[in-house]
Amino acid sequence: MTEIGPLVELDTVPPWLRPLVQVSDTLDSKAFTRLSPPAGMVTRPAAVLILLGERVSGPDVLLLRRADTLGSHAGQVAFPGGGADEGDGGPVGTALREAEEETGVDPAGVRPLAILPELFVPVSRFSVTPVLAHWEKSSPVRAVDFGETASVARVAIADLVDPANRFQITKLGTGYRGPAFSVDGMFVWGFTAGLLSALLSLGGWEREWDRDDVRDLDVALSDHEARVAATLEAERDEQGVEPP
């Protein structure tokens, strides 16, 4: 198992990121999820890149939306990442390789800061290692392969912690209940939302939000898609563009 904790000296980390790096070696998987693999289950190693940058508007995080045609987690918002390859040399290598393949980010401008605890994802049977990193030198990002990635966005931390963009969802018949975000045209739930929610709290960025605002997943997703469609239509009307 990969050793968790900081990969760099704390005083070399930007002050706004230090709280996350500082606590990284005190965490276990329960800080992010209650799920663990059943005894005897063989899981597959994977890693995701939690890439935090900073622009004039403040800190942000790199997210992508998976293609709707994928067989697993289709259309869901995620951190860049995926399954480990033999030549990766560990979770940092996996996270950087996958991020470059999915979003075109230049690994030369990314500084890995800390390894977080492995997290179990039941649907894919992945044991995912989150890699916390600082985007020291930003590079252009895009959906490299539309067969895998529908869109890529740098989402502002200020928007993620805005109480107007946060709520909880339930999934009928499963007993599932967890945090969700509707921000920048993205509907974030499941593994990614749970990890984001914990990181916002650990980083000291979280604002009070209404945890009693609980919505059915299918209804909330449908409402979100309707709002996105209405926004796109309004933009086309404003620009005088005929709908496809």
N, C-alpha and C positions, 0 to 999 in steps of 0.2 A: 504493500500500500504506500502511496506517495505521502511524504511528510508534509503536513500542512503548516502554514505560517508565512511570515515575511520572507521575501527573496532579496530585499535590499535594506540598507540602513534607513531607519525611520527619518533621520534628519535630512535625508536627500529627497524625501517625498514632499510634493506640494502640500502646504498646511491644510487645505480643504479636503485632502484625501487621507491624511494621516490617521484619523480615527478608525477608518476601515482597515488599514494595514496593521495598526496597533493591536486590534482585537482579533486579527485573523488566526493567531495561534492559540486562542482561548476557546475557539468555537468547536462544536461538533455538529453532526448532521441535524440534530434536533433543533438547532437554531433556525433551520430553514424548512424542515419537513418532519412529519411523524412517520413517514413511510420508510420501510427497510425491506430488503429482499427476504423472501421466505427461506428458511433453513435449507441448505442444499442446492438452492437455485444458482445456476451459473450465469453470471451477468457479463455484459460486454463493456469494456472500458471506452469512455468517451470524455470529451472536454468541451467547455464553452469559454468564450472570451468575453469577459465583462470589461469592455473598453470604455473608459471614462476620459473625456476630453474637456476642453474649456474654450469657449468662444466669447465674444463681446457680451453676449446675452447671459453668460454664466456656464456652469458645468453641464455636460450632457453625456448620454450613453448611446452606444451604437446598437441598433436593433434591426431585425429584418423580418419580412413576412414571407413565409414559405409558400411555394407555388400551390395553387388549388388542385393541381393534378397529381400531387405526390400521394403515395399510398399510406404514409404515416404522418400524422400531425399536419395534414394538408391545410393550407390557409392560415395556420397559426403564427403568431408573432413569437420570435425567439431571439436569443443571443446567437451570434455566429458560433458555429461549432459542429461537432459530429463525432463519429466513431474513430477510434485510434487506428493508425497504420503502424506496421512494424518498424518503419524507419523514423518515426516521430521523435523517439528518445524521451517520451514522457508527455504529461498533459500540456505543458507549455508549448511544445512542438506541435501537438495536435491542434490546440486552440489557434495558434498563429497560422498554421497551414490551412485549416478550415476557413478562418476569417478571410484570408487572402483569396481562396477559391470561391467563396460565396459573395464577398463584397468588394474585392479588389483592393482592400486596405494594404498599404505598404508596411510589412513587418519591421522594416528598418526604423520606422518612426514610433514603434510601440515598445514601451518598457514594462515588462511583467513585474508586478509588485508583490504579489502574494498568491499562495495556493489555499483555496478554501476546501472544506470537507467534501468527500464524495457524497453524491445524492442519487438515490435510486429512482428511476423512472419506470413504473410498472409496464406501461404500454409497449415500450421498446426493449425492456429489460437492460437498459443501459445503466451503468454506474458512472455518473457524470461528475467530473472534477471541474469546478469553476476556477478560472484563472483571472484574477484581478489585475488590470493593467492600466497604465497611464498613456494617453495618446500625446506623446511629447511633440511630435511633428506630424500634424494632420496631413492626410492625403485624400484625394477624391475617392468616393465610394459609389458603388452602383450595384445593381443586380447583374452579376457576371453571367449567369446562366438562367434564363427565364424558365427553364424546365425544372429548376430547383428553387429559385428565389423570385418572388413577385416584385418586391420592393425593398429598399434599404433606407433607413432614416437615422439621423442624429436627433435624439429626443431629449429636450431640455429637462434637467432634474426639477426645475421650478414648475414645469407643467405636470410632471409625474406626481409631485407632492401637493398640487392644487386640489383642495377637497372637492371641487366641482368635477374633477376627472376620475374620482375614485369611488368604488362601491364594492360590494361582495356579490358573488354569484353562487347559485346552487344548480345542481344537475339532477333533474327528475329521475327518481328511481335508483340513484347511486349513493345517496348520503353525502355526496361531495359538497363542500362549501369552502370557498377561498376568495382571496382578493382579486380584483380586476381593475383595469385602467382603460379609459377611452380617451386617446390623446393622439394628436397629429395624424388623424385618419386611421389609427391602429387600435384594434381591440386586443388587449393583452390579458390573458388569463392562464390558468394552469401552472405548470412548472415555472415558467418565466415570470409570471406575476408574483408567485410566492417568493421567489428568490429576490426579485426587485423590491418587494415590500419589506423584506427583512433587511436588505442592504440600505434602504432609505432610512430605516430606524437606526441601524448600527452606525451609519455615517453621520447621524445627528441632523438630518435634513427634514425628517418627517414633520408634517403639520397635522393638527387635529382634523379628523375626517369622520364621516358618519358611518360607523360600522354596522348600524342598524338598517342601512339602505341595502337590502338583500334582493337580488333580482334573479329570475330564472335565466339560465344561460341562453337557451334558444331565443327567448323573447328579447333579452338584452342584445344579443348578437344581431338579430333581425332589425332592431331599432337603430343600432350602430350603422349597419349597412345602408339603411334608408337615409340616415343623415349624411353619410358619405356620398351617396348617389345624388342627393339634393344639392350638396355643396358643389359637386362636379357640374351639375346641370346649370347652377347659377353662374359658375365661372365661365362655362361655354356661352351662356346668354350674354354675359358682360363683354366677352371677346368677339361675339358675333360668329361663333363656330357652330356649324351644324352637328347634331349628335350623330354618332356612327351608326 
